[in-house]
Amino acid sequence: MRKIDSLYLHFPFCAHLCNYCDFYKKIPENKAQDYENFHRYLQGAFDEHEKLRKVNGYSWAPLKTLYIGGGTPSLWGIEGARFLKNFLKDNALSLAPDCEFTLEVNPGAWDEYTLSEWEKIGVNRYSLGIQSLDGTLSKYLDRVHSIEDVYATLEFFYRKKVNFSVDFMLGLPFSKELSRDVINELERALKFNPSHFSVYILTVKNNYTHYKQLPAEEWIEKEYLSVAHFLKEKGFRHYEVSNFALPNKESRHNLNYWKSKTVAGLGPSATGFFAEEKLRYKWKTNSPVMELENLLDTEFHLEKVYMALRSFIGIDLDSFLPEKNVFKKWEKMGWAAIEQDRYLTLTSHGYLILDTLINELFTLKLIK
């Protein structure tokens, strides 16, 4: 029987709604009641998911990855840790001995006792949302934590020797005017021994508050490539468009997405995927009801190629025979590396123009 061993849970609550974020989130009006409603939502969603799982011939296996994203999951608190422990037990879900269990944390939205409770139920990895170590730029991003909050969190993680990732963001408003030095920010963060960096380019709509103050594309490209060069010099592998990891510290959960594998999803706006059935589902935000999307074979093939190219998984060029010339050109331009005349992965330059490269494959009708 087909196995499900990876689960994403979406916690939708935040203390504040940052002006750039487009993930589903909300500020609780009545915390106790809203959290109780959320717990009921999760159980209702799980019951619906069980129906879909059984119809499609899947069974749960001990979870190899569990990721709690949001929102601000660290605000779930001790109550959340205790609820989830019972939720897993009541629904016969278990963690594999080597399960990677990640909890997203925002500076200023945690305390030591609460995190210890999460660790008791298996959390062994944290994802810390910093975005910038420049206090002025953080304010333009509408972040409510202070730089002191950031350093207190980094210091705590360093002292406890925990496995954690740090989020940074590029292309921030006023970056050029303020002469942002992101390399200096990364150097300061490295002193606390993170094992992983997620470095995203800010993407917003044209009604964004600071849309006219965003830096030019050339600035962003230079910033991205300088970050990639710096982190690779420090021993981090650029293993996905926006992600860098020390050896064996890649996000195993996210690798499942880039490998187009089965990942279950629960929570408002969360998505899940049954790979063998090419079936994607997304949860509605106001009730535990899912919308289903069956991918065509051609759609799934395109998605697999795209996901593989955006990570160190890469593609096997034998499946593109006899059309290897285009990939040789990519290698010559410094956009890709080819091993054994067969296995292709993109370089940092290639990641930067991924959509252009995919469009070239479309134009040449190498993928349809």
N, C-alpha and C positions, 0 to 999 in steps of 0.2 A: 504493500500500500504506500502511496505517496506521503511523505513526511513534512510536517511543519515544525521547524526548530528555531525560528526567528520571529520575534514579535516587537512591534512598535506600539507604544501607548502615547496618545496625545493628551497632555494636560493643558486646558485652555485658559487658565487664569493668570493674570499679571497684576502687579501693584500699580502699573502705569503703562499706557499704550504709547510706545515710541513712534515718532512721526514717519519713520521709513519702513516699518515692519509690515509685511502683508500676510504673515501667518495668521490663522484664525486664533483669536484671543479676546478676552473681555475682562473687565474689572468686576469682581464679585460685589453684588449689592448687599447681600446678606451672606457672609462667608459660610456660616454653619449650614444654612439651607442650600446654598448653591453647591457646596461640596457634597452634601448628601444627595442632591439631584444628580450630580456628576457620577457619583458611585452607582446610583441606580441606572444611569445611562450606560455605564460600562458593563454592568451585568446584563442589561437588555441587549446590548450590542453583542456580547459574547454568545448569548442564547441564539440570536439571529445568525451569527457567524457559524455556530455549530450546525445549523441546518444546511448552510451553503457548503461547509466543509464535508459533511457526510454525503451530500448529493454528488459532489465532485470526487469522492474517493480518497480523501486525505485523512490522516490521523496525526495527532500531536505526538511529538517526540520531546524528550528533555530539551529545554531551550538552550541553544548554543550562544544566542545573542538576545538581549532584551534591552531596548532603548526607550527611555522616557524623555520625550521632547515637549515643546510647548510654543507659546506660553512660557511660564517660569516654574518648572516642576519643583524646584527647591522650596517654593512656597507651599507645596502640598503638606510639608511638615511631618511631624511624628504621626499624625492621624493618617496621612497618606501611606507611610511605610507600613503601619499596622493593617490598614485596609488592604493594601496590595498583598501582603503576606497571606491574609485570609482568602483573598480573591483567587490567588494562585492555587491554594490548597483546596478550596471548595470546588474549583473547576478542574481539579486533577491535572494541573499544570506544574511542572517541576523544572528546576534549573540543572543543566548538565554540570558536572564537576568543574569544567573549564569555561563555564558560561562567562561571556563578556557582558556585564550589566552596567549600562551607562545612564547617568542621571545628569541632565542639564542644570547648571547652577548660574545664577546671576550674582555678581558682587552686591553685598548689602541685603541679600535675600536668603540668608541661611544662618544657622548657628551650629556650634560644634556638637551639641547634644543631638540635634536633629539628624545631622549627617551620620553620626554614629549609629543611630537607629536604622538608617537606610543601609549602612554597611552590614548591619546584623542580618538583613534579609538578602544580602548578596551583592549590593552595589560595589563594584571594584574599579570603576572608571568614571571620571567626571568630564563634562564639557563646559568650559567656563566662558561666558559671553562677555568679553572685554570690549572688542571693536577698536578701541584706541587707548593709548596711554597718555594722550594729550588731553588734558582736562577741558580746554576750550573746544576742541573738536567734538568731544563727548557731549558737550552741552548742545552743539548744533545738531547732533544725532538724537537729542531729546532724551538722553540717558539720565536716569534719576540717581544712579549711584555716583559716589564721589571717587576720585583717584585714590583717596585713603581707603575706601572700601575695596578697591581693586587690589591694592598692595596687601591689605589684611588677608584677603582670600589667597593670594599667591603665597604669602608667607606661611599661612596655615597648611596649604597643600605641600609646600616644600618641607615644612617641619614634620609632617605626617608621612612623607615619602609616598604619596598617593600617585596613581597613574592618572594623568589628566591632559586634556587638550585645551588649547586656547583659541578663541575666535578673534580674528582681526578683520577689519574691513578697509578696502582700498577705494579710491575715487571719492573721498568724502568732500562735502561742500566746504569751500574756503581753503582746501588743502594747498593750493598754489599760493594764494594770498598770504597764508600763514607759514609758508615754506615747511610743510609737514616733513619730518624726518622719520619715516616709518622704520628704517633700519635701526635707528637709535632706540625706538620703542621695542623692537624685537630683541635687541641686545639686552635691554633691561628685563624683558620677560624671561629670557633664557637663563638668567641668574637663578630662577626658581625651578629649573629642571622640568619643564613640561616635556612630554614625550611626543606631542603631536600639535600641529598648528592647522587650523582651517582659516584660509585667507580668501575672503570673498570680495568681489567687486560690487560696490553698491549699485543696485538696479532699482529704479523708481519710475513712476509714471510722471507725465509732464505737469501734473497738478501738485507735485511734491513741493513742500514749503520752500525748500532751498534749491529748486530745480535750476534756476539761472546762475547759481553760485557753484555748480558742479564743475570740476576741472575738465579740460579738453581731453579727447581720446588719447592724444599723444602723451599727455601727462600720466594717464592711467596705465597705458602700455609700459611706459618706462618704470613706473612704480611696481607693477606686477613682475616684470622681468628682473628688477633689482632685488625684490623679495625672494624670488625663486633662486637666483644666484647665491644670495646670502645664506639662505637656509640650507641649500645643498652643500655649501662650503662648511656648514656647521654639522654635517652628518645626517641631515634629514633627506629622505627620498621624496621627490615630487611625484607621488604615486597616483594622483588624480588632479583634475583641473585646479581645484581649490584646496587641496590637502597635501600636507607634508608630514612625514612620520619618521621617527628613529627606527632602526631595524626591528622588525617584528612587532611594531606598535601601531600598525595601520588599524583603522576602525573596521573590525571584522563585520560589524552590523552593516555599515554602509557598503562594504565590499559585496555583500549579497545583492544590493540594488545594482551595482555596476556589473555584476555577473549575471544579471537578469534571472535571479533565483527566486524561489517562493519566500515571501515575507508576509506574515499576517499583520494587520493593522486594526487597532481599536481606538475609539475616541472621536469626538467631533472634528470633522474634516480630515481625519486620518485616511490613508489609502493602504490597501493591501493588494497582493498579487499571487495568483496561483499559476506558476510558470508553465507547468505541463498542460494546463487547460487554456493558457493564454488569456486568463480572466483577471481583469483588474476591477476593484471595487473601491468606492469612496463613501465615507459615512456623512450623512447630513448633520448639520450643526444643532438642529433643534429637537431631534428625536433619533433614536437608534435604528435608523433605516438607511440602507445602503443603495447606492446607484451602481449598476453593473456595466462593464464595458468588455465585450469580447473582441480581442484583437484578431485581425486577419493574419494569415501566415506571413504576408508581405510586410505588414505593420510590425509584427514581432521581430522579423529579420532585421528591419531597419533599426528598431529600438536596440536590439542586441549589438549591432555594429556601432551605433552611436555611443552606447554605454561602455562598450569595450574600448573604443578610441579615447574616451574621456578619462581613462584610467590606465594603470600599468599592465592591465590584462592584455590590451592590444588585440590585434587580429592576425589570423593565419592567412598569409597571402596566397596559399595554394587554392583557397576557395575563390580567388579572383583571377585565376589563370584564364587566358594568357594576357591579362591586363596589368602586368606589373610595372610597366613604364611610368605610370602616373606616380606610383609609390617611390620609384627610384628618384623621380624629380623632387618629391617631398624630402627625401633623405639628402639630396644635393643642396636643397634650400635651407637645410637645418631645421626642418619642421618635424622630422621623424628619424627614428633609428631602426635599422633592419638587422636582425640577427639570423645567421645561417641562411641568408637569402630567402627567408620565409616568414619570420615573426616580426611584426611591425608594432612599435609603440611610438606615440608622439613625444616630442621634446616639450620643454616649457614654451618655446616659441610656437610649437604646433598647437598646444592647448589653447593658447591665446587666440588662435584663428580657427578653432575647431569647426564652427558653423560654416566658415568659408570652405574648409576642406570637405565637409559633408556635402555641401552644395556642388562641389566639383565632382564628387562621386555620382550625384544625381544627374548632373549634366552629361556625364559620360555613360550614364545608364548602368553603372556598376552595382548600384542598389536601386531598388524600385519601391 
